[in-house]
């Protein structure tokens, strides 16, 4: 079965060493930048990554995204905006919801707000649900 992964779940799968669950899954082109920002924050704000580890993780993210089907949602802005309004989500989060719904697959997110707001609209899981 395929899944749509948001950046929070991709990062969680990386941290858990569960890269295989991501292979063949869907994500947005946006995830590349969100994941890069997560690493940047860890390097520059929390300072728990050194330069070498930061560079290594950027490379890992690049390779992992190469295992996934990266989707661009051109011309879907109106539908995404409606989902954002209807579920009181950010446009970013609504984009992942739109992708999952349009592909007919569950959304995998670690974001409890997203899970609680769209759980009746589509199947929503966490990385933990896929590995237990």
C-alpha positions in Angstrom: 0.0 0.0 0.0 1.2 3.5 -0.8 1.1 6.5 1.6 1.4 10.3 1.4 4.1 11.5 3.9 4.4 15.0 5.1 7.8 16.4 6.2 7.2 15.7 9.9 6.8 11.9 9.1 9.7 11.8 6.7 11.9 13.3 9.4 10.5 10.9 12.0 11.2 7.9 9.8 14.8 9.2 9.3 15.3 9.6 13.0 13.9 6.1 13.7 16.0 4.6 10.9 12.9 3.4 9.1 13.7 4.6 5.6 12.1 1.6 3.9 8.6 2.7 4.7 9.1 5.9 2.7 10.2 4.1 -0.5 7.6 4.5 -3.3 5.5 6.8 -1.1 4.2 10.2 -2.2 5.3 13.6 -0.9 5.2 17.2 -2.1 8.1 19.1 -3.7 7.6 21.3 -0.7 8.9 18.6 1.6 12.5 19.2 0.4 12.4 22.7 1.7 10.6 21.9 4.9 13.1 19.1 5.7 16.0 21.5 4.9 14.5 24.0 7.3 14.2 21.4 10.0 17.9 20.7 9.6 18.8 24.3 9.4 16.9 25.0 12.7 18.8 22.1 14.4 22.1 23.5 13.2 21.6 27.2 13.7 19.0 27.6 16.5 19.2 24.5 18.7 22.9 23.9 17.7 22.6 20.2 18.3 24.1 19.5 14.8 27.7 20.3 13.8 28.7 21.3 10.3 29.7 17.8 9.3 26.5 16.1 10.7 24.4 18.8 9.1 26.0 18.3 5.6 25.6 14.5 6.1 21.9 14.8 6.9 21.3 17.1 4.0 22.7 14.4 1.7 20.6 11.7 3.4 17.5 13.7 2.9 18.3 14.2 -0.8 18.8 10.4 -1.2 15.7 9.5 0.7 13.5 11.9 -1.4 15.0 10.2 -4.5 13.2 7.0 -3.3 9.9 8.8 -3.1 7.4 10.1 -5.7 7.7 13.8 -5.5 4.5 15.6 -6.6 4.0 19.2 -7.6 0.4 20.4 -7.2 0.3 23.0 -9.9 -3.2 24.5 -10.6 -4.7 23.0 -7.5 -4.5 26.1 -5.3 -8.2 26.8 -5.2 -9.0 23.3 -3.9 -6.1 23.4 -1.4 -7.3 26.8 -0.2 -10.8 25.3 0.4 -9.4 22.5 2.4 -7.3 24.9 4.5 -10.4 26.9 5.2 -12.7 23.9 5.8 -10.3 22.2 8.2 -8.6 25.3 9.7 -5.2 24.2 8.5 -2.2 26.0 7.0 -2.0 26.0 3.3 1.1 23.8 3.6 -0.8 21.2 5.7 -3.8 21.3 3.4 -1.5 20.6 0.5 -0.5 17.2 2.0 -4.2 16.5 2.7 -5.1 17.3 -0.9 -2.4 15.0 -2.2 -3.4 12.1 0.0 -7.1 12.5 -0.9 -6.4 12.9 -4.6 -4.3 9.8 -4.7 -6.7 7.8 -2.6 -4.0 6.9 0.0 -3.6 7.5 3.8 -1.8 10.6 5.0 1.1 9.9 7.4 1.8 12.9 9.7 3.2 13.4 13.2 1.2 16.5 13.5 -1.6 15.8 16.0 -3.6 18.9 14.9 -3.7 17.7 11.3 -4.6 14.2 12.5 -7.5 15.4 14.6 -8.9 17.8 12.1 -8.9 15.5 9.0 -9.3 12.1 10.5 -12.9 11.7 9.4 -12.1 13.0 5.9 -9.3 10.6 5.1 -7.2 7.9 6.8 -4.4 9.5 8.8 -1.6 7.6 10.4 1.7 8.1 12.1 5.1 6.5 11.3 4.7 4.5 14.5 1.5 3.0 13.0 3.4 1.7 10.0 6.2 0.1 12.0 4.3 -1.5 14.9 
